[in-house]
Amino acid sequence: MFFDYALVHVKFTIPLAGLLTFLIKPFLTYLDVTRILFLVTVAVTATIPWDSYLIRTGVWTYPEDGVLGASLFSIPVEELFFFVIQTYITSLVYIFCNKPILLAQYLTTREARPEWVRQGKAFGQFLFVALTAFGGYLVIQNDQRTYLGLILAWACPVLCMTWSLSGDLILALPWTSTVLPIMAPTIYLWFVDELSLRQGIWTIEDDTKLGSQLFGKLDLEEAIFFLISNMLVVFGLLAFDKATAVHDAFPELFPQPSSSVPIMSLLRARAVPSSQYDMQRIVGIQESVARLQKKSRSFHIASSVFPGRARIDLTLLYSYCRLADDLIDDAETPEEALNWISKLKGHLDSVYCAPKAANVGHFIRANFPPSAHSALNLLPTHVISSEPLYELLEGFRTDVEFKMSDRPPIQEEEHLELYASRVASTIGELCLDVIFHHTLQKVENKRALYSAAKEMGIALQYVNIARDVVVDAKIGRVYLPTSWLEEEGMTTEMVLKKPTGPQIDVMRRRLLGKAFQRYRNSRPAMDLIPKEGRGPMIVAVESYMEIGRVLAEGGLRVEGKATVPAWRRIGVVWKTALRNF
Ligand SMILES: CC(C)=CCC/C(C)=C/CC/C(C)=C/CC/C(C)=C/COP(=O)(O)OP(=O)(O)O
């Protein structure tokens, strides 16, 4: 039938492209759309001469009654559409697989690269050069290996180029970022191709092919073609992403955020020799990502949707807050904990108060263990204000007081509010500092936004306390106000001994009620956050509030800790992104 080829698209490629678009659309940034368009244009332009040659020399044929008839340089329009849709599908799969990854952490200087990466990159270059030459040789032979030769001679020079640009990154990345986005669309297209060959929608002439099949009617060359063309797409995107990662990782080299610079200037970042990469910063970014991933599932997932540089700064900020909290929590004695607080203050003094000559690095090395160095060194102090940081340390003092005196520090609701404002409102303010710094928009209503952020911080902290009653009791802390316990006929000792039961549930609900009240008060203001941070901030807040919703529904608890099932977390992120990006 004259629309057989068109039907392949209607049945197989368009529905998949539609489904992927539906799933990924909420997360697509302006930069994503631009690079997909860029890549589709390059792919189509580069493939036309090659494909046209294949058709005109009779390597590929189409039965006349299987195509619509319209063509460009002898290429049927359905075929042209194939280049577009395949590049589009593979790009979307790649973007989907790579959202969770903070690429900057995989950058390396030559010296910092493991031996196997260095050798693997050199081997790859050699392989692609050899395959190009072999392809050329096969074409000249002009026998059954012509089609294979044409594929190799056409694609391998480009693969060699993109591999040379980012082979080190490709090797360092997890397979889910590289092999998966190449292989998933490849295998799908193999099946589509096999079906089309079986139905005779297109044919590869016997004289120019090897005659071996990968499976069914799928000729080996066709299988190689889809594999290689998807490698072209993914390597191309990776070369692009490497440039973005370099740009985002080193604000000293590139003061403007990547989202605001034209694509061509962005690619200039790729020209920076790797010897100029600040490896200490990269290692620090790696450590902070690991800390975030290990310590907070909600914020780790939410961090994926922030634009590059804000994402790095927020991850570094989280890492600092978490490090400070851990130093204090893990101290053997209250005195040691207080000592950490004063050292942390000393660090802030050396950054914010001391004359420029003060050596912050020296202070850090002299006072903190090596595992703390990067989090302290990389705290983005040029972006965030000092008051909330001092205030946060004051909040940690309350945690120490649990160990210091017999009288628990949180007697009344106002003590709880003060504590939450110190440990969480401060984080809300600091997050806004980061977003304001990275936006190009002029922000009105800053005061209103800061006060809403403080309110939201309290809401989240209340959820955190409601969730962690059991966990906190294990380390001797009861954040529920003593006055509330009394109303329920309980004492701190009783909660420490048995942190579960109907009275605890009543107080937990009471706290959650207050959390949701504050959430409702502050949530509308989030619509005024500058656009680069609005959607992601809402995603972060909503994913955390989801814990509160699960708790309020009396949901799942593992060792007393409410957990939000993975599908529900992803659902919240997706729905929130759909509405707010
Ligand atoms: C309302 C406006 C304008 C902005 C919102 C500003 C934000 C993001 C406020 C929230 C601030 C925030 C993230 C506070 C942290 C509170 C908290 C409960 C942290 C708990 O952190 P972890 O204990 O590390 O995480 P887990 O609970 O996942 O283990």
Ligand as a Chemical Component Dictionary entry (heavy atoms), coordinates in Angstrom:
data_LIG
# 
_chem_comp.id                   LIG 
_chem_comp.type                 NON-POLYMER 
_chem_comp.pdbx_formal_charge   0 
_chem_comp.three_letter_code    LIG 
# 
loop_
_chem_comp_atom.comp_id 
_chem_comp_atom.atom_id 
_chem_comp_atom.alt_atom_id 
_chem_comp_atom.type_symbol 
_chem_comp_atom.charge 
_chem_comp_atom.model_Cartn_x 
_chem_comp_atom.model_Cartn_y 
_chem_comp_atom.model_Cartn_z 
_chem_comp_atom.pdbx_ordinal 
LIG C1  C1  C 0 7.785  30.133 50.278 1  
LIG C2  C2  C 0 8.924  30.618 49.496 2  
LIG C3  C3  C 0 8.850  31.955 48.911 3  
LIG C4  C4  C 0 10.031 29.863 49.290 4  
LIG C5  C5  C 0 10.265 28.510 49.809 5  
LIG C6  C6  C 0 11.641 28.420 50.397 6  
LIG C7  C7  C 0 11.969 27.053 50.863 7  
LIG C8  C8  C 0 12.536 26.082 49.884 8  
LIG C9  C9  C 0 11.783 26.741 52.166 9  
LIG C10 C10 C 0 12.128 25.442 52.721 10 
LIG C11 C11 C 0 13.419 25.496 53.479 11 
LIG C12 C12 C 0 13.952 24.152 53.798 12 
LIG C13 C13 C 0 14.404 23.325 52.645 13 
LIG C14 C14 C 0 14.051 23.764 55.061 14 
LIG C15 C15 C 0 14.642 22.485 55.463 15 
LIG C16 C16 C 0 13.764 21.854 56.483 16 
LIG C17 C17 C 0 14.022 20.429 56.757 17 
LIG C18 C18 C 0 12.930 19.754 57.425 18 
LIG C19 C19 C 0 15.155 19.777 56.465 19 
LIG C20 C20 C 0 15.361 18.351 56.755 20 
LIG O1  O1  O 0 16.497 17.982 56.068 21 
LIG P1  P1  P 0 17.079 16.529 56.171 22 
LIG O2  O2  O 0 16.906 15.980 57.535 23 
LIG O3  O3  O 0 18.431 16.573 55.604 24 
LIG O4  O4  O 0 16.169 15.765 55.141 25 
LIG P2  P2  P 0 15.306 14.462 55.311 26 
LIG O5  O5  O 0 14.179 14.833 56.182 27 
LIG O6  O6  O 0 14.868 14.150 53.892 28 
LIG O7  O7  O 0 16.201 13.422 55.896 29 
# 
loop_
_chem_comp_bond.comp_id 
_chem_comp_bond.atom_id_1 
_chem_comp_bond.atom_id_2 
_chem_comp_bond.value_order 
_chem_comp_bond.pdbx_ordinal 
LIG C1  C2  SING 1  
LIG C2  C3  SING 2  
LIG C2  C4  DOUB 3  
LIG C4  C5  SING 4  
LIG C5  C6  SING 5  
LIG C6  C7  SING 6  
LIG C7  C8  SING 7  
LIG C7  C9  DOUB 8  
LIG C9  C10 SING 9  
LIG C10 C11 SING 10 
LIG C11 C12 SING 11 
LIG C12 C13 SING 12 
LIG C12 C14 DOUB 13 
LIG C14 C15 SING 14 
LIG C15 C16 SING 15 
LIG C16 C17 SING 16 
LIG C17 C18 SING 17 
LIG C17 C19 DOUB 18 
LIG C19 C20 SING 19 
LIG C20 O1  SING 20 
LIG O1  P1  SING 21 
LIG P1  O2  DOUB 22 
LIG P1  O3  SING 23 
LIG P1  O4  SING 24 
LIG O4  P2  SING 25 
LIG P2  O5  DOUB 26 
LIG P2  O6  SING 27 
LIG P2  O7  SING 28 
# 
